[in-house]
Amino acid sequence: MKTKILIVGIGGVGGYFGGLLAKEYQQSNNIEIYFLSRRKNLDKIKSDGIKVLDNENEFNSFPKIISDNAKDFDFVDYVFICTKTYHLNEIIQQIRPCISESTVLIPLQNGVNSRDILLKNFESNLITYGCVYLVSRLESPGKIVKKGQVGSLFFGIDNFNDKRLNHLQEVLLKAGIKSELSKSISKVIWEKFTFLSSIATATTYFNAKVHEILKDDLKLNSLNQLIQEVTALAHSKNIEIGENQSNRIIDILKSLPIDATTSLHSDYQNKREKTELESLTGYVISEGKLKNVKTELFEKMYNKIKTVPNTVY
């Protein structure tokens, strides 16, 4: 039987990993890669394929099918959800026609509650946690640009095994994707969230790129406090990510390209109509109140960012 993998959202994340999968399995009779995309991106990839620039390397590949209508895919075996978190409810309705009871869903979104939302809508399906470490963006329709050496994908469920997940891991590795099927995925997810929520909030609040945060003592001290607040929240949920998150996160940030910033900061700069402020910053505050964890700096920065005009958070 064929393995059918659908990538939903062909931006920096979906375009990069989907491009690698399409490249590896373009001629395969056993594995088919599908893209759910829209507008100019759909038209460009349909006619010319997806182009991925990975530092010095460049390649072009075609999915088996690309469409803006999930009915065109029939039932699929795996779905990677790579859109922004604020599109999740819309995506849930959009993908229903291609979801059977055996379909596995893997959210690769920022934030930590996408799986919970999916479980409420697809109660009988296997839904994993998932996250990525990646600096990549959709530069223009059909063109993905990845920067730096970071490019890893993690998925799984704590203390759980399933042959479908093992098969998917084999498929990902064969495509050259740095993938890890983790049985302690909550720790991985919260380590990523601690990293992302703190640096996204800091870059947006200070309107500064990552290297500008690192070289300024005041900004760096604020970043460290944000990290401590999220770490305390994780511990309140009995997720042991370790006390020394600051050193780990700073090391990751130092390895990023000098012009690197966060997608939340970019959305703020470009006055996007929607952003992920609620899932990255607001979530820390609301969960902190539920768990009696102080998130004073998150609250201060959140309230300031919310005053930015022409942006709906």
Backbone as numpy.savetxt, mean C-alpha at the origin, in Angstrom:
# Nx Ny Nz CAx CAy CAz Cx Cy Cz
-5.68 -26.37 -14.05 -6.51 -25.17 -14.05 -5.65 -23.91 -14.05
-6.15 -22.87 -14.68 -5.42 -21.62 -14.73 -5.52 -20.87 -13.41
-4.46 -20.14 -13.10 -4.46 -19.23 -11.96 -4.69 -17.83 -12.49
-5.74 -17.17 -11.99 -6.10 -15.84 -12.47 -5.88 -14.82 -11.35
-5.01 -13.85 -11.63 -4.64 -12.84 -10.63 -5.06 -11.47 -11.12
-5.85 -10.78 -10.32 -6.32 -9.44 -10.67 -5.61 -8.39 -9.82
-5.08 -7.38 -10.48 -4.48 -6.23 -9.81 -5.46 -5.07 -9.92
-5.90 -4.55 -8.80 -6.87 -3.45 -8.78 -6.14 -2.16 -8.42
-6.12 -1.22 -9.35 -5.42 0.05 -9.13 -4.02 -0.01 -9.68
-3.80 0.57 -10.85 -2.50 0.47 -11.52 -1.74 1.78 -11.34
-1.44 2.08 -10.07 -0.61 3.24 -9.73 0.79 2.79 -9.38
1.41 3.47 -8.41 2.79 3.14 -8.06 2.96 1.73 -7.57
2.05 1.26 -6.73 2.14 -0.10 -6.16 1.63 -1.15 -7.15
0.39 -1.01 -7.58 -0.20 -1.98 -8.49 0.51 -2.04 -9.83
0.97 -0.89 -10.31 1.66 -0.85 -11.59 3.02 -1.53 -11.54
3.73 -1.34 -10.41 5.06 -1.96 -10.29 4.95 -3.47 -10.15
4.21 -3.94 -9.15 4.11 -5.39 -8.95 3.30 -6.06 -10.06
2.25 -5.38 -10.53 1.49 -5.92 -11.65 2.31 -5.99 -12.91
3.17 -5.00 -13.12 4.05 -5.01 -14.28 5.01 -6.19 -14.26
5.58 -6.47 -13.09 6.48 -7.62 -12.95 5.75 -8.93 -13.21
4.54 -9.05 -12.68 3.75 -10.27 -12.91 3.38 -10.43 -14.39
2.96 -9.34 -15.01 2.59 -9.40 -16.43 3.80 -9.77 -17.29
4.95 -9.24 -16.93 6.18 -9.54 -17.68 6.52 -11.03 -17.61
6.46 -11.60 -16.42 6.83 -13.00 -16.23 5.83 -13.96 -16.88
4.54 -13.62 -16.82 3.52 -14.58 -17.24 2.79 -14.19 -18.52
3.40 -13.28 -19.28 2.77 -12.80 -20.50 2.51 -13.93 -21.49
3.42 -14.90 -21.55 3.28 -16.02 -22.49 2.79 -17.30 -21.82
2.43 -17.22 -20.55 2.05 -18.42 -19.80 0.66 -18.92 -20.19
0.53 -20.24 -20.21 -0.77 -20.86 -20.44 -1.47 -21.20 -19.14
-0.74 -21.06 -18.02 -1.26 -21.48 -16.72 -1.62 -20.33 -15.78
-1.00 -19.18 -16.00 -1.22 -18.03 -15.11 -1.57 -16.81 -15.94
-2.67 -16.17 -15.59 -3.12 -14.98 -16.31 -3.19 -13.79 -15.36
-2.68 -12.65 -15.82 -2.65 -11.43 -15.03 -3.65 -10.44 -15.62
-4.53 -9.92 -14.76 -5.54 -8.96 -15.18 -5.32 -7.64 -14.45
-5.62 -6.53 -15.12 -5.56 -5.20 -14.51 -6.95 -4.58 -14.50
-7.36 -4.06 -13.35 -8.57 -3.23 -13.28 -8.10 -1.78 -13.17
-8.35 -1.01 -14.23 -7.86 0.36 -14.28 -8.95 1.24 -14.88
-8.62 2.51 -15.15 -9.64 3.41 -15.67 -9.01 4.55 -16.47
-9.85 5.17 -17.24 -9.54 6.39 -18.00 -8.25 6.27 -18.82
-7.41 7.31 -18.77 -6.24 7.39 -19.63 -5.25 6.26 -19.37
-5.13 5.84 -18.10 -4.22 4.75 -17.77 -4.65 3.46 -18.48
-5.93 3.19 -18.44 -6.47 2.01 -19.12 -6.18 2.07 -20.62
-6.48 3.19 -21.23 -6.31 3.32 -22.68 -4.85 3.15 -23.09
-3.94 3.75 -22.32 -2.52 3.68 -22.66 -1.98 2.26 -22.52
-2.32 1.58 -21.43 -1.82 0.22 -21.21 -2.43 -0.74 -22.23
-3.68 -0.54 -22.56 -4.33 -1.41 -23.54 -3.64 -1.32 -24.90
-3.20 -0.13 -25.27 -2.58 0.05 -26.59 -1.08 -0.23 -26.59
-0.37 0.19 -25.53 1.09 0.12 -25.54 1.70 -0.72 -24.43
0.87 -1.29 -23.54 1.41 -2.04 -22.41 1.80 -1.11 -21.28
2.22 -1.70 -20.17 2.69 -0.91 -19.04 4.21 -0.85 -19.06
4.75 0.35 -18.93 6.20 0.55 -18.91 6.64 0.77 -17.47
7.64 0.02 -17.03 8.17 0.15 -15.68 9.64 0.52 -15.75
10.01 1.64 -15.13 11.40 2.06 -15.01 11.84 1.81 -13.58
12.77 0.87 -13.40 13.26 0.47 -12.09 14.73 0.82 -12.01
15.03 2.04 -11.57 16.40 2.54 -11.54 17.02 2.44 -12.93
18.01 1.55 -13.11 18.69 1.43 -14.40 17.92 0.53 -15.38
16.98 -0.23 -14.88 16.28 -1.21 -15.71 14.94 -0.66 -16.20
14.54 -1.13 -17.37 13.27 -0.71 -17.95 12.65 -1.88 -18.70
11.35 -2.06 -18.54 10.69 -3.12 -19.30 9.25 -2.71 -19.61
8.68 -3.41 -20.57 7.32 -3.16 -21.01 6.57 -4.49 -21.04
5.35 -4.52 -20.55 4.61 -5.78 -20.54 3.11 -5.52 -20.69
2.40 -6.58 -21.06 0.95 -6.50 -21.26 0.24 -7.49 -20.34
-0.80 -7.07 -19.64 -1.63 -8.04 -18.92 -2.47 -8.83 -19.92
-3.01 -9.95 -19.46 -3.89 -10.74 -20.34 -5.14 -9.94 -20.69
-5.72 -9.28 -19.68 -6.89 -8.43 -19.89 -6.73 -7.18 -19.04
-7.07 -6.03 -19.59 -7.19 -4.80 -18.80 -8.57 -4.21 -19.08
-9.26 -3.83 -18.02 -10.63 -3.32 -18.18 -11.00 -2.46 -16.99
-12.07 -1.69 -17.14 -12.63 -0.94 -16.01 -13.90 -1.61 -15.51
-14.18 -2.81 -16.02 -15.39 -3.56 -15.66 -15.00 -4.96 -15.19
-15.24 -5.26 -13.91 -14.84 -6.54 -13.34 -15.54 -7.73 -13.99
-16.67 -7.51 -14.63 -17.38 -8.60 -15.30 -16.54 -9.20 -16.44
-15.60 -8.41 -16.97 -14.77 -8.88 -18.08 -13.78 -9.96 -17.66
-13.55 -10.12 -16.36 -12.54 -11.08 -15.89 -13.13 -12.43 -15.51
-14.45 -12.54 -15.40 -15.08 -13.72 -14.82 -14.54 -13.90 -13.39
-14.69 -15.06 -12.79 -14.18 -15.25 -11.43 -12.66 -15.37 -11.44
-12.02 -14.75 -10.46 -10.56 -14.80 -10.37 -10.15 -15.51 -9.08
-8.88 -15.92 -9.04 -8.38 -16.66 -7.87 -7.80 -15.74 -6.80
-7.15 -14.66 -7.24 -6.51 -13.74 -6.31 -6.79 -12.30 -6.74
-6.99 -11.44 -5.75 -7.18 -10.01 -6.02 -6.24 -9.21 -5.13
-5.34 -8.46 -5.74 -4.51 -7.50 -5.02 -5.18 -6.13 -5.11
-5.50 -5.55 -3.97 -6.14 -4.23 -3.94 -5.08 -3.19 -3.64
-4.77 -2.36 -4.64 -3.63 -1.44 -4.56 -4.05 0.02 -4.68
-5.30 0.31 -4.43 -5.79 1.69 -4.51 -5.54 2.42 -3.19
-5.83 3.70 -3.19 -5.82 4.47 -1.94 -6.92 3.95 -1.01
-6.71 4.13 0.28 -7.67 3.60 1.25 -9.06 4.22 1.09
-9.12 5.48 0.69 -10.43 6.14 0.60 -11.26 5.64 -0.59
-10.65 4.83 -1.46 -11.40 4.24 -2.57 -11.93 2.84 -2.23
-11.62 2.32 -1.04 -11.89 0.92 -0.76 -13.37 0.56 -0.86
-14.25 1.35 -0.30 -15.69 1.03 -0.35 -16.21 1.00 -1.78
-15.71 1.91 -2.59 -16.08 1.93 -4.01 -15.56 0.68 -4.73
-14.32 0.31 -4.42 -13.70 -0.86 -5.05 -14.44 -2.15 -4.67
-14.87 -2.24 -3.42 -15.59 -3.43 -2.97 -16.80 -3.70 -3.85
-17.56 -2.66 -4.17 -18.72 -2.83 -5.03 -18.31 -3.15 -6.46
-17.21 -2.57 -6.89 -16.77 -2.73 -8.27 -16.29 -4.15 -8.58
-15.65 -4.80 -7.60 -15.04 -6.11 -7.87 -15.97 -7.29 -7.59
-17.14 -7.05 -7.03 -18.04 -8.15 -6.66 -18.29 -9.15 -7.80
-18.46 -8.71 -9.05 -18.76 -9.67 -10.12 -17.67 -10.72 -10.36
-16.43 -10.46 -9.92 -15.36 -11.43 -10.20 -14.91 -12.17 -8.95
-15.65 -12.05 -7.86 -15.29 -12.70 -6.60 -16.16 -13.94 -6.38
-15.52 -15.11 -6.30 -16.21 -16.33 -5.92 -15.85 -16.65 -4.47
-16.43 -17.71 -3.92 -16.14 -18.05 -2.52 -14.69 -18.47 -2.32
-14.02 -18.91 -3.38 -12.64 -19.36 -3.26 -11.62 -18.26 -3.56
-12.08 -17.08 -3.95 -11.17 -15.98 -4.27 -10.44 -15.50 -3.01
-9.14 -15.30 -3.13 -8.32 -14.76 -2.04 -8.09 -13.28 -2.30
-8.32 -12.45 -1.28 -8.11 -11.01 -1.42 -6.92 -10.57 -0.59
-6.06 -9.75 -1.19 -4.86 -9.26 -0.52 -4.82 -7.74 -0.63
-5.19 -7.00 0.41 -5.09 -5.54 0.35 -3.65 -5.08 0.55
-3.16 -4.25 -0.35 -1.83 -3.67 -0.24 -1.97 -2.16 -0.09
-2.75 -1.75 0.88 -3.05 -0.33 1.08 -2.33 0.21 2.30
-2.22 1.51 2.37 -1.73 2.15 3.59 -2.80 2.01 4.67
-2.40 2.15 5.92 -3.35 1.95 7.00 -3.33 0.50 7.46
-4.10 0.21 8.51 -4.07 -1.13 9.11 -5.45 -1.79 9.21
-6.49 -1.16 8.70 -7.83 -1.72 8.89 -8.53 -2.13 7.60
-7.80 -2.21 6.48 -8.44 -2.60 5.22 -9.00 -4.01 5.29
-8.26 -4.93 5.92 -8.74 -6.31 6.02 -10.07 -6.38 6.78
-10.18 -5.62 7.86 -11.42 -5.63 8.65 -12.61 -5.18 7.81
-12.39 -4.16 6.99 -13.46 -3.65 6.13 -13.85 -4.69 5.08
-12.84 -5.34 4.49 -13.11 -6.37 3.48 -13.85 -7.56 4.07
-13.47 -7.96 5.28 -14.12 -9.11 5.93 -15.61 -8.89 6.14
-16.00 -7.65 6.40 -17.41 -7.35 6.60 -18.21 -7.49 5.30
-17.52 -7.39 4.18 -18.19 -7.43 2.88 -18.04 -8.78 2.17
-16.97 -9.51 2.49 -16.73 -10.82 1.87 -16.48 -11.84 2.99
-17.54 -12.17 3.70 -17.42 -12.96 4.93 -16.90 -14.37 4.71
-17.14 -14.95 3.54 -16.74 -16.34 3.30 -15.39 -16.47 2.61
-14.75 -15.34 2.31 -13.48 -15.38 1.57 -12.27 -15.38 2.49
-11.17 -15.92 1.96 -9.88 -15.81 2.63 -9.31 -14.44 2.31
-9.10 -13.63 3.33 -8.57 -12.27 3.16 -7.34 -12.13 4.04
-6.23 -11.80 3.44 -4.99 -11.68 4.19 -4.75 -10.23 4.59
-3.76 -10.04 5.44 -3.16 -8.72 5.62 -2.10 -8.56 4.53
-1.74 -7.33 4.25 -0.69 -7.11 3.27 -0.13 -5.71 3.37
1.13 -5.56 2.99 1.74 -4.23 2.93 2.97 -4.29 2.03
3.44 -3.14 1.63 4.64 -3.06 0.80 5.57 -1.98 1.33
6.84 -2.15 1.04 7.83 -1.09 1.19 8.30 -0.77 -0.22
7.96 0.42 -0.70 8.21 0.74 -2.10 8.15 2.24 -2.32
9.11 2.76 -3.10 9.05 4.15 -3.55 8.82 4.11 -5.05
7.58 4.31 -5.45 7.20 4.15 -6.85 5.99 5.03 -7.13
5.87 5.50 -8.37 4.72 6.35 -8.68 4.33 6.21 -10.14
3.10 6.55 -10.41 2.61 6.62 -11.78 3.01 7.99 -12.33
4.04 8.01 -13.18 4.55 9.29 -13.69 3.64 9.87 -14.76
3.09 9.01 -15.59 2.15 9.40 -16.64 1.36 8.15 -16.99
0.26 8.27 -17.74 -0.53 7.08 -18.06 0.34 5.95 -18.62
0.26 4.79 -17.97 0.99 3.61 -18.43 2.46 3.57 -18.09
2.96 4.54 -17.32 4.40 4.60 -17.02 4.63 4.66 -15.51
5.31 3.64 -14.97 5.62 3.53 -13.55 7.11 3.77 -13.34
7.45 4.63 -12.38 8.85 4.91 -12.06 9.12 4.51 -10.62
10.05 3.58 -10.43 10.46 3.14 -9.10 11.82 3.74 -8.79
11.99 4.21 -7.54 13.26 4.80 -7.13 13.82 4.05 -5.92
15.15 4.00 -5.84 15.79 3.37 -4.69 15.77 1.85 -4.77
16.32 1.23 -3.73 16.45 -0.22 -3.70 15.32 -0.90 -2.93
14.47 -0.12 -2.27 13.38 -0.70 -1.48 12.26 -1.14 -2.41
11.82 -2.39 -2.26 10.74 -2.90 -3.10 10.27 -4.27 -2.65
9.62 -4.34 -1.49 9.23 -5.62 -0.90 7.73 -5.69 -0.65
7.19 -6.90 -0.73 5.77 -7.15 -0.52 5.62 -8.20 0.58
4.72 -7.95 1.52 4.45 -8.87 2.62 2.95 -9.17 2.66
2.61 -10.44 2.90 1.20 -10.80 3.06 1.09 -12.04 3.94
-0.12 -12.30 4.42 -0.34 -13.47 5.25 -1.37 -13.22 6.34
-1.53 -14.22 7.20 -2.40 -14.15 8.37 -1.64 -14.76 9.53
-1.73 -14.16 10.70 -0.99 -14.66 11.86 -1.29 -16.13 12.13
-0.21 -16.92 12.27 -0.32 -18.34 12.67 -1.32 -19.11 11.82
-1.29 -18.86 10.52 -2.26 -19.49 9.61 -1.57 -19.93 8.34
-1.97 -21.09 7.84 -1.39 -21.59 6.60 -2.49 -22.06 5.67
-2.29 -21.89 4.37 -3.26 -22.31 3.37 -2.51 -22.54 2.07
-2.82 -23.61 1.37 -2.08 -23.94 0.15 -2.23 -22.86 -0.92
-3.34 -22.13 -0.88 -3.52 -21.04 -1.85 -2.50 -19.93 -1.63
-2.17 -19.67 -0.37 -1.17 -18.65 -0.07 0.22 -19.12 -0.46
0.50 -20.40 -0.23 1.80 -20.95 -0.63 1.97 -20.89 -2.15
0.90 -21.19 -2.87 0.96 -21.13 -4.34 1.21 -19.69 -4.80
0.51 -18.75 -4.20 0.69 -17.35 -4.58 2.12 -16.89 -4.31
2.68 -17.29 -3.19 4.06 -16.93 -2.88 5.01 -17.45 -3.96
4.81 -18.66 -4.43 5.65 -19.21 -5.50 5.51 -18.39 -6.78
4.29 -18.00 -7.10 4.03 -17.20 -8.30 4.74 -15.85 -8.21
4.68 -15.22 -7.05 5.31 -13.91 -6.86 6.83 -14.01 -6.96
7.40 -14.99 -6.30 8.86 -15.14 -6.31 9.37 -15.42 -7.72
8.67 -16.24 -8.47 9.08 -16.56 -9.84 9.07 -15.32 -10.72
8.23 -14.34 -10.38 8.16 -13.09 -11.15 9.23 -12.09 -10.72
10.10 -12.49 -9.79 11.17 -11.60 -9.34 10.73 -10.60 -8.29
9.60 -10.86 -7.65 9.09 -9.97 -6.60 9.66 -10.40 -5.26
10.17 -9.44 -4.51 10.69 -9.72 -3.16 9.50 -9.85 -2.22
8.98 -11.06 -2.15 7.74 -11.31 -1.41 8.01 -12.19 -0.20
7.25 -11.94 0.86 7.35 -12.78 2.06 5.95 -13.14 2.54
5.70 -14.44 2.64 4.47 -14.95 3.23 4.72 -15.11 4.72
4.14 -14.22 5.52 4.48 -14.13 6.94 3.37 -14.70 7.82
3.77 -15.46 8.85 2.83 -15.96 9.84 2.80 -15.06 11.08
3.55 -13.96 11.03 3.47 -12.94 12.09 3.24 -11.58 11.42
2.23 -11.56 10.56 2.00 -10.40 9.70 1.52 -9.18 10.46
0.85 -9.36 11.60 0.40 -8.19 12.37 1.59 -7.33 12.78
2.66 -7.97 13.18 3.88 -7.25 13.54 4.43 -6.49 12.34
4.45 -7.16 11.19 4.96 -6.52 9.96 4.09 -5.33 9.58
2.77 -5.52 9.63 1.83 -4.45 9.26 1.99 -3.24 10.18
2.12 -3.49 11.48 2.22 -2.38 12.41 3.60 -1.72 12.38
4.62 -2.46 12.04 5.93 -1.83 11.83 5.85 -0.88 10.64
5.19 -1.32 9.58 5.02 -0.46 8.40 4.15 0.75 8.75
3.06 0.51 9.48 2.16 1.61 9.82 2.85 2.62 10.74
3.65 2.15 11.67 4.40 3.05 12.55 5.32 3.93 11.72
6.00 3.31 10.77 6.87 4.04 9.84 6.08 5.06 9.03
5.00 4.60 8.39 4.32 5.45 7.42 3.48 6.54 8.07
2.73 6.20 9.12 1.87 7.21 9.74 2.69 8.34 10.33
3.85 8.01 10.91 4.68 9.05 11.53 5.34 9.94 10.48
5.95 9.35 9.46 6.66 10.18 8.47 5.66 10.90 7.56
4.51 10.29 7.26 3.50 10.97 6.44 2.94 12.18 7.17
2.68 12.01 8.46 2.16 13.13 9.25 3.20 14.23 9.37
4.45 13.86 9.60 5.52 14.86 9.77 5.79 15.62 8.48
5.94 14.92 7.36 6.23 15.60 6.09 5.10 16.54 5.71
3.87 16.14 5.99 2.72 16.97 5.63 2.60 18.18 6.55
2.76 17.95 7.83 2.66 19.05 8.80 3.74 20.11 8.54
4.97 19.67 8.34 6.09 20.60 8.13 6.22 21.04 6.68
5.43 20.43 5.78 5.56 20.68 4.34 7.01 20.52 3.92
7.58 19.37 4.26 9.00 19.12 4.04 9.22 17.71 3.49
10.26 17.56 2.68 10.64 16.23 2.20 11.34 15.46 3.31
11.54 14.17 3.07 12.11 13.31 4.11 13.47 13.80 4.56
14.36 14.14 3.63 15.72 14.54 4.03 15.70 15.86 4.80
14.70 16.70 4.55 14.57 17.95 5.30 14.15 17.70 6.74
13.38 16.64 6.96 13.01 16.24 8.32 14.25 15.73 9.06
15.03 14.89 8.38 16.17 14.23 9.02 17.28 15.20 9.41
17.45 16.28 8.66 18.58 17.18 8.92 18.23 18.33 9.86
16.98 18.41 10.30 16.53 19.48 11.18 16.19 18.87 12.55
16.90 19.29 13.59 16.74 18.67 14.91 15.32 18.78 15.44
14.69 19.94 15.26 13.32 20.12 15.75 12.36 19.17 15.06
12.47 19.10 13.74 11.59 18.22 12.97 11.86 16.76 13.31
13.13 16.41 13.46 13.49 15.03 13.77 12.99 14.62 15.15
13.08 15.53 16.11 12.55 15.24 17.45 11.04 15.02 17.41
10.37 15.82 16.59 8.91 15.65 16.44 8.60 14.29 15.81
9.38 13.92 14.81 9.18 12.61 14.17 9.34 11.49 15.19
10.37 11.59 16.02 10.60 10.57 17.05 9.43 10.48 18.03
8.84 11.62 18.37 7.68 11.59 19.28 6.49 10.92 18.61
6.28 11.21 17.32 5.20 10.55 16.59 5.40 9.03 16.58
6.63 8.61 16.34 6.94 7.18 16.33 6.62 6.56 17.68
6.97 7.25 18.75 6.71 6.74 20.10 5.21 6.61 20.36
4.43 7.57 19.85 2.98 7.52 20.08 2.35 6.33 19.35
2.77 6.07 18.11 2.21 4.92 17.39 2.69 3.60 18.00
3.94 3.58 18.44 4.47 2.37 19.09 3.64 2.03 20.32
3.31 3.05 21.11 2.48 2.82 22.31 1.10 2.29 21.93
0.55 2.79 20.82 -0.75 2.31 20.37 -0.67 0.83 19.97
0.38 0.46 19.25 0.57 -0.94 18.86 0.66 -1.84 20.09
1.43 -1.40 21.08 1.58 -2.20 22.30 0.25 -2.33 23.05
-0.59 -1.30 22.98 -1.90 -1.38 23.64 -2.80 -2.43 23.00
-2.48 -2.79 21.75 -3.22 -3.83 21.03 -2.51 -5.18 21.13
-1.51 -5.26 22.01 -0.73 -6.49 22.21 0.03 -6.91 20.97
0.45 -5.93 20.19 1.30 -6.19 19.03 2.70 -5.72 19.39
3.61 -6.66 19.57 4.94 -6.35 20.08 5.89 -6.03 18.93
5.94 -4.77 18.57 6.84 -4.36 17.49 8.19 -3.91 18.03
8.37 -3.93 19.35 9.65 -3.53 19.92 9.68 -2.05 20.24
10.47 -1.70 21.24 10.53 -0.30 21.69 11.38 0.57 20.78
12.37 -0.02 20.12 13.37 0.77 19.41 12.99 0.99 17.95
11.78 1.49 17.72 11.32 1.72 16.35 12.00 2.91 15.68
12.38 3.91 16.46 12.96 5.12 15.88 14.21 4.81 15.07
15.13 4.04 15.63 16.37 3.72 14.90 16.08 2.97 13.61
15.17 2.02 13.68 14.81 1.24 12.49 14.22 2.14 11.41
13.31 3.01 11.81 12.65 3.88 10.84 13.61 4.92 10.27
14.44 5.50 11.10 15.41 6.49 10.62 16.36 5.85 9.61
16.77 4.60 9.87 17.66 3.90 8.92 16.98 3.72 7.57
15.69 3.38 7.58 14.96 3.23 6.32 14.88 4.58 5.60
14.57 5.63 6.34 14.43 6.96 5.74 15.74 7.44 5.13
16.85 7.13 5.78 18.16 7.54 5.27 18.49 6.86 3.95
17.90 5.70 3.71 18.19 4.95 2.48 17.37 5.42 1.29
16.40 6.31 1.53 15.52 6.76 0.45 16.20 7.81 -0.42
15.78 7.96 -1.67 16.31 9.02 -2.53 16.15 10.39 -1.89
17.04 11.33 -2.22 17.07 12.63 -1.54 15.80 13.43 -1.79
15.11 13.17 -2.89 13.88 13.92 -3.17 12.62 13.19 -2.71
12.79 12.14 -1.91 11.64 11.34 -1.49 10.74 12.10 -0.52
9.45 11.91 -0.68 8.49 12.39 0.30 7.38 11.35 0.39
6.30 11.66 1.08 5.20 10.71 1.22 4.05 11.07 0.30
3.20 10.09 0.00 2.06 10.37 -0.87 1.09 11.34 -0.21
0.97 11.28 1.11 0.10 12.23 1.81 0.62 13.66 1.63
1.92 13.84 1.75 2.52 15.16 1.55 2.32 15.63 0.11
2.53 14.71 -0.85 2.33 15.07 -2.26 0.89 15.48 -2.52
-0.05 14.75 -1.94 -1.46 15.09 -2.12 -1.77 16.46 -1.52
-1.16 16.74 -0.38 -1.32 18.04 0.28 -0.75 19.15 -0.61
0.44 18.93 -1.16 1.07 19.94 -2.03 0.22 20.20 -3.27
-0.36 19.13 -3.81 -1.12 19.25 -5.05 -2.60 19.55 -4.83
-2.95 19.78 -3.54 -4.34 20.10 -3.19 -5.33 19.09 -3.77
-5.01 17.81 -3.54 -5.89 16.74 -4.01 -7.26 16.84 -3.34
-8.26 16.40 -4.06 -9.62 16.46 -3.52 -9.79 15.53 -2.32
-9.09 14.37 -2.36 -9.12 13.42 -1.25 -7.70 13.04 -0.87
-7.50 12.72 0.42 -6.19 12.25 0.88 -6.40 11.12 1.89
-5.29 10.56 2.35 -5.34 9.47 3.33 -5.07 9.97 4.75
-5.37 11.22 5.02 -5.13 11.77 6.36 -5.87 10.97 7.43
-7.09 10.58 7.16 -7.87 9.87 8.18 -7.29 8.49 8.48
-6.88 7.77 7.45 -6.38 6.41 7.68 -4.97 6.38 8.24
-4.20 7.45 8.03 -2.81 7.48 8.51 -2.64 8.27 9.80
-3.38 9.35 9.96 -3.23 10.22 11.12 -4.45 10.17 12.03
-5.62 10.37 11.45 -6.85 10.34 12.24 -7.07 9.00 12.94
-6.69 7.91 12.27 -6.86 6.58 12.87 -6.07 6.45 14.17
-4.85 6.98 14.20 -4.02 6.91 15.41 -4.73 7.62 16.56
-5.31 8.76 16.27 -5.98 9.55 17.31 -7.23 8.84 17.82
-8.07 8.36 16.91 -9.32 7.71 17.33 -9.06 6.41 18.08
-8.09 5.63 17.61 -7.75 4.39 18.31 -7.06 4.67 19.64
-6.28 5.75 19.68 -5.64 6.15 20.93 -6.66 6.46 22.01
-7.74 7.13 21.62 -8.80 7.44 22.58 -9.48 6.17 23.09
-9.68 5.21 22.19 -10.31 3.95 22.59 -9.42 3.15 23.55
-8.11 3.26 23.34 -7.15 2.47 24.13 -6.51 3.28 25.26
-6.97 4.53 25.45 -6.39 5.41 26.47 -4.88 5.61 26.29
-4.49 5.78 25.03 -3.09 6.06 24.68 -2.99 7.51 24.26
-2.04 8.24 24.83 -1.87 9.66 24.49 -1.28 9.81 23.09
-1.92 10.67 22.30 -1.43 10.94 20.94 -1.43 12.46 20.72
-0.81 13.17 21.65 -0.90 14.63 21.67 -0.32 15.28 20.42
0.85 14.80 19.97 1.46 15.43 18.80 0.69 15.08 17.53
0.22 13.86 17.44 -0.63 13.50 16.30 -1.85 14.42 16.24
-2.47 14.68 17.39 -3.65 15.55 17.42 -3.31 16.97 16.99
-2.19 17.48 17.49 -1.76 18.84 17.13 -1.54 18.95 15.63
-0.82 17.98 15.06 -0.51 18.04 13.63 -1.75 17.80 12.78
-2.59 16.88 13.21 -3.83 16.59 12.50 -4.70 17.84 12.41
-4.87 18.53 13.52 -5.71 19.73 13.55 -5.15 20.83 12.66
-3.83 20.93 12.58 -3.21 21.94 11.72 -3.40 21.57 10.24
-3.14 20.31 9.91 -3.27 19.87 8.52 -4.71 20.03 8.03
-5.67 19.79 8.91 -7.08 19.90 8.55 -7.49 21.31 8.13
-6.69 22.29 8.51 -7.03 23.68 8.17 -6.61 24.05 6.76
-5.88 23.15 6.09 -5.43 23.46 4.73 -6.64 23.60 3.82
-6.75 24.69 3.07 -7.93 24.91 2.23 -7.94 24.04 0.98
-9.12 23.89 0.39 -9.32 23.22 -0.90 -9.00 21.73 -0.87
-8.96 21.14 0.30 -8.68 19.72 0.38 -9.70 19.05 1.28
-10.26 17.94 0.82 -11.23 17.19 1.61 -10.53 15.96 2.18
-10.40 15.90 3.50 -9.72 14.77 4.11 -10.72 13.71 4.55
